[in-house]
């Protein structure tokens, strides 16, 4: 099951991750050096500056977690 979820994450991230191996996806998209900060009851994820796989990670995140609906 973990293999299938990792492969799906690679396909959703698109680009070079569509055909990447499981270890590559895990190393470049899943195990990222990020910092979690809370402020005013909001959780924020601070990603590294000039991170080479930021666009692929953003595609994966937006496809899995849609933006909140406007009220």
C-alpha positions, 0 to 999 in steps of 0.5 A: 500500500505504501508503494502505491501511495508513493507512486500516486504522489509521484504521478500527481507531482508530475514532471520527473517524478512520474517515472521516479523510483520510490526512494527518489520520491521519498527523498525529494518530496516526502522527507523535506526539511521544513519548519512548522509554526503556529500563530493566531491558531493557524498552522504554517509550513515553512519550506526551504528557500530556493528548494529545487522541487518546490513546484512539484511539491506544490502540485502534489499538495494542491491536488491532494488538499484543495484550497479552502472555499471562499465564503 
